[in-house]
Every structure is written in structure tokens, then in C-alpha cells.
Amino acid sequence: MIELTDIQKSVQGTFRDFVEKHVRPEAARIDEEKKFPHELFRMAGDLGFFGMRYPENAGGSGLDIVSYTLAVVELAKGSLSLAAVCTMQSLMATYFLYRFGDDEIRTKYFSEALKGHKIGAICMTEPNAGSDLNGIRTMVNVIDDDYILNGQKTWITSAPVADFFTVLARTDNHEHLSIFFVPAKTAGVLVGRNIEKMGVRGSVTSEVAFNDVRLPKNYLLGEIGEGTKCLREILTEIRIMTAALAIGVAEAAFEEALDYAKTREQFGKPIGKFQAIQLKFADMAVQLDTARNYVFYAASLCDKNLPRQKEAMIAKLYASEISNTICDEASRVLASYGYATDYNIERYLRDARFTLIGGGTSEILKINIAKELGL
């Protein structure tokens, strides 16, 4: 792993303490109740998490991507539900407001979102458009100098509690996508059914419909037709962030299984003394260390402004796959208890599946990595 600076160590320690004192005791409840963790979300805002990667003159703390990644890992070790909604807020939900929002949007929404006082969501996925952004059919037309938005989005993280949305949509006479800012209370915005999920249950997710939603001209974020281009600006960070989420939940599963193996006795000795169990932990340790080192290497490339598109894809692909492998192997160490809600392992196993989806599926990433190799 890269050598951490004193500031980076301090960030890691701050969020580690926060997780131990406040998040871990609530993690099971968040999962069981399937409700957005409002109090912990606001506490993360008080710690400055949502503004870590934004400059000080925009209300953030101007920290580097390695520091941000360290914080994400720690949050994910405590609760992937909390980590998922916090990272959504700190990156995809607020980035386009920062880049393109006018004084009204920045003051009323962006600044408040950095404090955790307002919640944002990004609307990309549609019933027939997931990895294929070309399949997006949500449309914006110009009428009387305003934009009129119509369409259906799904799998929208934090939608039931959101104060605002950033929406990818097509514009008439334009092939490409544009990005629009939409306050949640705007007439014609309808938050639909909640989507029940296997894991990350505290990250509430739902459908959102836009029916003749009238938007003023200043609610266009960026230029017409440049939505995909703007999305690519943060795609690398999205993938590194998702990899960090995967590392966090894998570390949590590994540590819980290791503690169990040291104390659970069978045939007169701790099960960790049996070679079959030791081989499992050796494999898990190799996978976890390799993934961790590569994820932080990719994050460091961002901070140095070096090419990192391929590295971010590799980091996300490998971290998400080994996270699921480690959570599965950790569950096997606990045997029947790994299947019971008495331990956190079964939650980690369910939650880890989430990391296979965000930032691109493994299949899409493999295809894109091959393209980066010139194939």
C-alpha cells in the first residue's frame, strides 16, 4: 500500500472512530428497518465527508482522492448502506451542481448538501437502459423558453428522501444526453415504488417519473448534448469509490471470521488451528491486500493527474469480485452461524453483491479493459 501522509492517517482515524462509536452499533438495525439512516448521514456531514473532494472555496475541505477513499473504506466496514448513500451524496449527486450550478443552485442546494442538510440523487438508469446509456429515452423539449421533462427512471438511490435530482435526458433535435437539475418538489415529479433489495437495505431505492416537469433555463447543467462527456469526468472516481466500498465490506467480513476462527473450538482446539481453515484465510489475505493496494494506487493516480481509466476499471473489477469471494469464504468459516442473523457475516454477504453492479458490471469492465489494451 502507498505510504500515507499524516493528514491521510488522521482522516482514516477520524472515520474509523466514527464507525466504531456510532455506525457499527446501528448497522444491523439499519438493515432490518430498511430506512434511510438520517441521523448517521447528518453526522457524516458534520465530519465533512460530503465536501472532502471539493475545494475550500466551494465549501469543501480540498482533500485528495486517497483521503476520500480511506474514508469510504471505513464507512463501508461499518455499514454498506450508510456508505452507499454517503458516497452517492459526496460524488454523483453533487458533482454537476458544483461544476455547472448557478448562484441559486449552489446556495440553496449544493452548499446545503455538503452539510448533509439536503439530500441529492442522480437519475440515469431506466427500465430499458442500464449500462447502455444510448438506450435512455427520458426527453426534454423546449416550450416557451422553459424545458419540459418527461420520462421514467429506476434504481434511483435515495430517491424517496431526496431534495433534488440530477437527471440525464435527451433533448429534441439532439442525439446526445444533457444533464438537468430538478428539485424534488417540482410539479410533475413523482417518486414511485420502493425497490426491495437483497442487501444495502438502508440505501432506499425507487423509481422516479417526470411528467411534464417544467424547468427554467438555468436548470440545464452544462451544455446541451454534453451529458455523457460530463459523466466521464467522474467515471474514474465512481469506479474507485465502488472499489473502496467493496474493500470495506470485505475487510469487515474477514475480520469477523478471523475473530471467530480464533475462539470457536472444535475437537479440542480453535478451528483456526486446522489447516483447511488456515488455507482459507491465506487466500483471503492475499486477495484483500492485493485489492487494497491496487485501489489506493488507482486513487493516487487521480491525485497526480496521471492516466488512470484502465487502472480504475481494474481496481473496481478485482475489488468487487474478491469482496464477494471473501464474504462467501468468511461465511463458510462460520458454517451454520454464517447463515444466521446472529452474526454480521450474512449481511456482509448480501451487501457485497451491490458492489458488482455500481460503476459498471464485471462483464462491461472486462470488455472496456480489453479495449484499453487495443483489442
C-alpha positions as CSV (number, residue, x, y, z in Angstrom):
1,M,0.0,0.0,0.0
2,I,1.1,3.6,-0.6
3,E,2.7,5.4,2.3
4,L,0.0,7.5,4.0
5,T,0.6,11.1,5.0
6,D,-0.2,12.4,8.4
7,I,-3.3,14.1,7.1
8,Q,-4.4,10.8,5.4
9,K,-3.8,8.9,8.6
10,S,-5.8,11.4,10.5
11,V,-8.8,11.1,8.1
12,Q,-8.6,7.4,8.4
13,G,-8.6,7.5,12.2
14,T,-11.4,10.0,12.3
15,F,-13.8,7.9,10.3
16,R,-12.6,4.7,12.0
17,D,-13.5,6.1,15.4
18,F,-16.9,7.4,14.0
19,V,-17.7,3.9,12.7
20,E,-16.8,2.1,15.9
21,K,-18.7,4.5,18.2
22,H,-21.7,5.3,16.1
23,V,-22.1,3.2,13.0
24,R,-21.4,-0.4,14.0
25,P,-24.0,-0.4,16.9
26,E,-26.7,0.7,14.4
27,A,-25.7,-1.3,11.3
28,A,-28.0,-4.3,11.9
29,R,-30.9,-2.0,12.8
30,I,-30.5,-0.1,9.5
31,D,-30.6,-3.3,7.6
32,E,-33.6,-4.6,9.4
33,E,-35.7,-1.5,9.3
34,K,-34.8,-0.7,5.6
35,K,-34.9,3.0,6.3
36,F,-32.6,5.8,5.3
37,P,-30.1,6.4,8.1
38,H,-30.8,10.1,8.6
39,E,-29.0,10.7,11.9
40,L,-25.8,9.0,10.8
41,F,-26.0,10.7,7.4
42,R,-26.1,14.1,9.1
43,M,-23.2,13.1,11.4
44,A,-21.2,12.2,8.3
45,G,-21.9,15.7,7.1
46,D,-20.7,17.2,10.3
47,L,-17.5,15.3,9.9
48,G,-17.1,17.0,6.5
49,F,-17.4,13.8,4.4
50,F,-19.6,15.2,1.7
51,G,-17.2,18.1,1.0
52,M,-13.9,16.2,1.2
53,R,-13.2,16.1,-2.5
54,Y,-14.4,19.7,-3.2
55,P,-12.2,22.7,-2.9
56,E,-12.3,25.0,0.2
57,N,-13.7,27.9,-1.9
58,A,-16.7,25.8,-2.7
59,G,-17.4,24.9,0.9
60,G,-15.4,21.7,1.0
61,S,-12.1,20.7,2.6
62,G,-10.0,20.2,-0.6
63,L,-8.6,16.8,0.4
64,D,-7.1,14.3,-2.0
65,I,-8.8,11.3,-3.5
66,V,-6.7,8.9,-1.4
67,S,-8.1,10.5,1.8
68,Y,-11.6,10.3,0.4
69,T,-11.0,6.6,-0.5
70,L,-9.8,5.9,3.0
71,A,-12.9,7.4,4.5
72,V,-15.1,5.4,2.1
73,V,-13.5,2.1,3.2
74,E,-14.0,2.9,6.9
75,L,-17.7,3.8,6.4
76,A,-18.2,0.6,4.3
77,K,-16.7,-1.5,7.1
78,G,-19.4,-0.3,9.4
79,S,-22.5,-0.2,7.2
80,L,-22.5,-0.5,3.4
81,S,-26.0,1.0,3.5
82,L,-24.7,4.2,5.1
83,A,-21.5,4.2,2.9
84,A,-23.6,3.8,-0.2
85,V,-25.8,6.8,0.5
86,C,-22.9,8.9,1.7
87,T,-20.8,8.3,-1.4
88,M,-23.7,9.0,-3.7
89,Q,-24.2,12.3,-2.0
90,S,-20.5,13.2,-2.0
91,L,-19.9,12.4,-5.7
92,M,-22.6,11.8,-8.2
93,A,-25.4,13.7,-6.5
94,T,-23.4,16.9,-6.0
95,Y,-20.7,17.0,-8.7
96,F,-22.7,18.5,-11.5
97,L,-24.1,21.2,-9.2
98,Y,-20.6,22.1,-8.3
99,R,-19.4,22.2,-11.9
100,F,-22.3,23.9,-13.5
101,G,-24.8,25.2,-10.9
102,D,-25.5,29.0,-10.8
103,D,-25.6,31.0,-7.6
104,E,-29.2,29.9,-6.8
105,I,-28.4,26.2,-7.2
106,R,-25.1,26.4,-5.3
107,T,-26.5,28.4,-2.4
108,K,-29.8,26.6,-1.9
109,Y,-28.8,23.1,-2.7
110,F,-25.1,22.4,-3.2
111,S,-23.9,24.2,-0.1
112,E,-26.7,22.6,2.0
113,A,-25.9,19.2,0.5
114,L,-22.3,19.4,1.6
115,K,-23.5,19.9,5.2
116,G,-25.9,16.9,4.9
117,H,-28.9,19.2,5.3
118,K,-30.2,18.4,1.8
119,I,-30.1,15.0,0.0
120,G,-29.4,14.6,-3.7
121,A,-29.8,11.7,-6.2
122,I,-28.7,11.1,-9.7
123,C,-31.2,9.7,-12.2
124,M,-29.5,7.7,-15.0
125,T,-30.9,4.2,-15.2
126,E,-34.2,3.5,-17.0
127,P,-36.3,0.3,-17.3
128,N,-34.7,-0.4,-20.7
129,A,-31.4,1.5,-20.2
130,G,-28.8,0.3,-17.7
131,S,-25.2,0.0,-18.9
132,D,-26.4,1.2,-22.3
133,L,-26.8,5.0,-22.0
134,N,-27.7,5.1,-25.6
135,G,-31.0,3.5,-24.5
136,I,-32.1,6.4,-22.4
137,R,-35.5,7.7,-23.6
138,T,-36.2,10.4,-21.0
139,M,-36.8,13.5,-23.1
140,V,-36.6,17.3,-22.7
141,N,-38.4,19.7,-25.1
142,V,-38.2,23.5,-25.2
143,I,-41.5,25.2,-24.7
144,D,-41.9,29.0,-24.1
145,D,-38.2,29.3,-23.2
146,D,-38.5,26.6,-20.5
147,Y,-37.5,22.9,-20.5
148,I,-40.3,20.3,-20.3
149,L,-39.0,17.0,-18.9
150,N,-40.8,13.6,-19.4
151,G,-39.6,10.2,-18.7
152,Q,-39.2,7.2,-16.3
153,K,-36.1,6.4,-14.2
154,T,-35.5,3.4,-12.0
155,W,-33.0,2.2,-9.4
156,I,-32.5,5.7,-8.1
157,T,-30.6,5.7,-4.8
158,S,-32.0,7.9,-2.1
159,A,-35.0,9.0,-4.3
160,P,-37.6,8.6,-1.5
161,V,-35.8,11.1,0.7
162,A,-34.2,13.3,-2.0
163,D,-34.5,17.1,-2.0
164,F,-33.2,17.3,-5.6
165,F,-32.3,15.2,-8.6
166,T,-29.8,15.5,-11.4
167,V,-31.3,13.9,-14.5
168,L,-29.8,12.6,-17.7
169,A,-32.2,13.2,-20.6
170,R,-32.3,13.7,-24.3
171,T,-33.2,17.0,-25.9
172,D,-35.2,17.4,-29.1
173,N,-33.0,17.5,-32.2
174,H,-30.1,16.3,-30.2
175,E,-28.7,12.8,-30.3
176,H,-26.7,13.0,-27.1
177,L,-27.6,13.4,-23.4
178,S,-27.9,16.5,-21.3
179,I,-28.0,17.0,-17.5
180,F,-30.8,18.8,-15.7
181,F,-31.3,19.9,-12.2
182,V,-34.7,19.1,-10.8
183,P,-35.9,20.0,-7.2
184,A,-37.9,17.1,-5.8
185,K,-40.9,19.2,-5.0
186,T,-41.3,20.4,-8.6
187,A,-44.8,19.8,-10.1
188,G,-44.9,16.6,-12.1
189,V,-42.1,14.8,-10.2
190,L,-43.4,11.5,-8.8
191,V,-41.4,9.2,-6.7
192,G,-42.7,5.7,-7.3
193,R,-42.5,2.3,-5.7
194,N,-39.6,1.3,-3.5
195,I,-37.4,-1.4,-4.8
196,E,-36.9,-4.2,-2.3
197,K,-33.3,-5.4,-2.4
198,M,-31.2,-8.3,-1.2
199,G,-28.7,-6.0,0.6
200,V,-27.8,-2.4,1.3
201,R,-31.4,-2.1,2.5
202,G,-30.9,1.2,4.3
203,S,-29.9,2.7,0.9
204,V,-33.5,3.3,-0.1
205,T,-34.1,2.9,-3.8
206,S,-37.1,3.6,-6.0
207,E,-38.5,4.6,-9.4
208,V,-39.0,8.2,-10.3
209,A,-41.3,9.6,-13.0
210,F,-41.2,13.0,-14.6
211,N,-44.5,14.1,-16.1
212,D,-44.4,17.4,-18.0
213,V,-41.9,18.8,-15.4
214,R,-41.3,22.5,-16.3
215,L,-37.7,23.7,-15.6
216,P,-36.2,27.1,-16.1
217,K,-33.2,27.6,-18.4
218,N,-30.7,27.8,-15.6
219,Y,-31.6,24.2,-14.6
220,L,-29.6,22.9,-17.5
221,L,-26.3,21.8,-16.0
222,G,-23.5,22.2,-18.6
223,E,-24.1,22.4,-22.3
224,I,-26.8,20.8,-24.4
225,G,-25.7,17.4,-25.6
226,E,-22.6,17.1,-23.3
227,G,-24.1,14.9,-20.6
228,T,-22.1,11.8,-21.5
229,K,-18.9,13.8,-21.7
230,C,-19.6,15.3,-18.3
231,L,-20.3,11.9,-16.8
232,R,-17.0,10.6,-18.0
233,E,-15.3,13.3,-15.9
234,I,-16.2,11.5,-12.7
235,L,-16.5,7.9,-14.0
236,T,-13.0,7.0,-12.8
237,E,-13.8,8.3,-9.3
238,I,-17.1,6.4,-9.3
239,R,-15.2,3.2,-10.0
240,I,-12.6,3.8,-7.4
241,M,-15.3,4.7,-4.9
242,T,-17.2,1.5,-5.6
243,A,-13.9,-0.5,-5.2
244,A,-13.4,1.2,-1.9
245,L,-16.9,0.1,-0.8
246,A,-16.0,-3.4,-1.8
247,I,-12.8,-3.3,0.2
248,G,-14.6,-2.1,3.3
249,V,-17.2,-4.8,3.4
250,A,-14.6,-7.5,2.6
251,E,-12.4,-6.2,5.5
252,A,-15.3,-6.4,7.8
253,A,-16.2,-10.0,6.8
254,F,-12.5,-11.1,7.0
255,E,-12.0,-9.6,10.5
256,E,-15.2,-11.1,11.9
257,A,-14.4,-14.5,10.5
258,L,-10.8,-14.3,11.8
259,D,-12.0,-13.5,15.3
260,Y,-14.4,-16.4,15.2
261,A,-11.7,-18.8,14.0
262,K,-9.5,-17.9,16.9
263,T,-12.3,-18.5,19.5
264,R,-14.5,-21.2,18.1
265,E,-13.3,-24.6,19.3
266,Q,-14.0,-28.0,17.7
267,F,-12.3,-31.3,18.5
268,G,-10.5,-29.6,21.4
269,K,-8.9,-26.6,19.7
270,P,-9.7,-23.4,17.9
271,I,-10.8,-24.0,14.3
272,G,-8.1,-21.6,13.2
273,K,-5.5,-24.2,14.1
274,F,-6.9,-26.5,11.4
275,Q,-5.1,-26.4,8.1
276,A,-8.3,-26.2,6.0
277,I,-9.3,-23.0,7.7
278,Q,-5.8,-21.6,7.6
279,L,-5.7,-22.1,3.8
280,K,-8.9,-20.1,3.5
281,F,-7.5,-17.2,5.5
282,A,-4.3,-17.2,3.5
283,D,-6.2,-16.9,0.2
284,M,-8.4,-14.2,1.6
285,A,-5.5,-12.2,3.0
286,V,-3.7,-12.3,-0.4
287,Q,-6.8,-11.2,-2.3
288,L,-7.6,-8.4,0.2
289,D,-4.1,-7.0,0.3
290,T,-3.8,-7.1,-3.4
291,A,-7.1,-5.4,-4.0
292,R,-6.4,-2.8,-1.3
293,N,-3.0,-1.9,-2.7
294,Y,-4.3,-1.6,-6.2
295,V,-7.3,0.5,-5.3
296,F,-5.2,3.1,-3.4
297,Y,-2.7,3.0,-6.3
298,A,-5.5,4.0,-8.7
299,A,-6.6,6.7,-6.2
300,S,-3.1,8.1,-6.1
301,L,-3.1,8.3,-9.9
302,C,-6.1,10.6,-9.6
303,D,-4.2,12.9,-7.2
304,K,-1.2,13.0,-9.5
305,N,-3.5,13.7,-12.5
306,L,-2.0,10.7,-14.4
307,P,-3.8,8.4,-16.8
308,R,-6.0,6.1,-14.7
309,Q,-9.0,5.0,-16.7
310,K,-7.8,1.4,-17.1
311,E,-6.5,1.3,-13.6
312,A,-9.8,2.4,-12.1
313,M,-11.6,-0.3,-14.1
314,I,-9.2,-3.0,-12.9
315,A,-9.5,-1.8,-9.3
316,K,-13.3,-1.9,-9.4
317,L,-13.4,-5.2,-11.2
318,Y,-11.0,-7.0,-8.9
319,A,-12.1,-5.4,-5.6
320,S,-15.8,-6.2,-6.2
321,E,-15.1,-9.8,-7.3
322,I,-12.8,-10.6,-4.4
323,S,-15.2,-8.9,-2.0
324,N,-17.9,-11.4,-2.9
325,T,-15.4,-14.2,-2.7
326,I,-14.1,-13.2,0.7
327,C,-17.6,-12.7,2.1
328,D,-18.6,-16.1,0.9
329,E,-15.4,-17.8,2.3
330,A,-15.9,-15.9,5.6
331,S,-19.4,-17.2,5.8
332,R,-18.1,-20.8,5.3
333,V,-15.7,-20.4,8.2
334,L,-18.7,-19.7,10.4
335,A,-20.6,-22.7,8.9
336,S,-24.2,-22.6,10.1
337,Y,-23.7,-19.4,12.0
338,G,-22.6,-17.7,8.8
339,Y,-26.2,-18.3,7.6
340,A,-27.7,-16.9,10.8
341,T,-28.5,-13.2,11.6
342,D,-26.8,-13.7,15.0
343,Y,-23.6,-12.7,13.2
344,N,-23.0,-9.9,10.7
345,I,-21.5,-12.2,8.1
346,E,-24.8,-12.9,6.4
347,R,-25.4,-9.2,6.0
348,Y,-21.9,-8.7,4.5
349,L,-22.5,-11.5,2.1
350,R,-25.8,-9.9,0.9
351,D,-24.4,-6.4,0.8
352,A,-21.3,-7.3,-1.2
353,R,-23.4,-8.2,-4.2
354,F,-24.2,-4.5,-4.6
355,T,-20.5,-3.7,-5.5
356,L,-20.7,-5.9,-8.5
357,I,-23.2,-3.5,-10.1
358,G,-22.3,0.1,-9.4
359,G,-19.6,1.6,-11.6
360,G,-20.1,-1.0,-14.3
361,T,-20.7,-4.7,-14.2
362,S,-17.7,-7.1,-14.3
363,E,-18.7,-8.1,-17.9
364,I,-18.8,-4.5,-19.1
365,L,-15.5,-3.7,-17.3
366,K,-13.7,-6.6,-18.9
367,I,-14.8,-5.5,-22.3
368,N,-13.6,-2.0,-21.7
369,I,-10.3,-3.1,-20.3
370,A,-9.7,-5.2,-23.4
371,K,-10.4,-2.1,-25.5
372,E,-7.9,-0.2,-23.4
373,L,-5.4,-2.9,-24.4
374,G,-6.1,-2.1,-28.1
375,L,-8.2,-5.2,-28.7
